[in-house]
Amino acid sequence: MEIAFEDLVLLNAELHRRGLRYRVSFQDDTTACIEPPGACCLTPALEEAAYSCIDAYFQKKGLRPVYTANRLKFTLKKAE
């Protein structure tokens, strides 16, 4: 499923608003890359909050992110 540029802009704005220090960018039309903050501020709580934010954003649109094994990329599927 294609990922809209607008969704990444709005998702990045929400991540920034929450102070999560993560950024999401395109790899290609169907895959997004998740850029975590530097190791000095990366914590399990910050990571969980960022992924929860990503999940919640797409859930509102009836979509579900499907993450790669290392959780640094995702594609989208329709939520069931």
Sequence and secondary structure as in RCSB ss.txt:
>XXXX:A:sequence
MEIAFEDLVLLNAELHRRGLRYRVSFQDDTTACIEPPGACCLTPALEEAAYSCIDAYFQKKGLRPVYTANRLKFT
LKKAE
>XXXX:A:secstr
    HHHHHHHHHHHHHTT   EEEEEETTEEEEE   TTT  HHHHHHHHHHHHHHHHTTTEEEEE TTSSEEE
EEE  
